[in-house]
């Protein structure tokens, strides 16, 4: 799933206010060596933190239906993870970097929710939306200064981009066939002999409802 989120972000950062600009979008760690190799303006989206959104963890099973609405499989609910990206602009002049960061804000702020139709591969197949949060309050245990220190570079303006993304827990498993016949109750006499009557049957409500609607 992470590589699919990378693909989505590269597409977003190359669109909107930055469409047609030809700005390179990189996912590499913005180390001192990486910065020294830059000879053209670039945007960098560095994934620096991955952690589960525990508050969204669910229990139980989720039904999977076919085209007619019939339950054919079941699966455990997905686990949600917060992917935190450090977005920076790299040019020769600080003013140009600020313009690029402004363009990133203009591009990402209207895209707080990405619907399944805009998501690739297995991520889109889950049928769940992905949320984006840009330049929000930082809640990670590590500070930006610590991140830049670990990268071996100097602190520079950046945008903190958090993507909340679902990750499938386990494969799907087949569900049992739908119930079409109800239980049958047979009555025994006091001495234990079974009554010869056919018994009283009970059909499930959805079966009886279907018969009345015909």
Secondary structure, 3 states (H helix, E strand, C coil): CHHHHHHHHHHHHCCHHHCCCCCEEECCCCCHHHHHCCCCCEEEEEEEEEEECHHHCCCCEEEEECCCCCEEEEEECCEEEEEEEEEEEECCCHHHHHHHHHHHHHHHCCCCEECHHHCCHHHHHCCCCEEEEECCCCCCCCCHHHHHHHHCCCCCCCEEEEEEEEECCCCCEECCCCCCCCCEECCECCCCCECCCCCEECCCHHHHHHHHHC
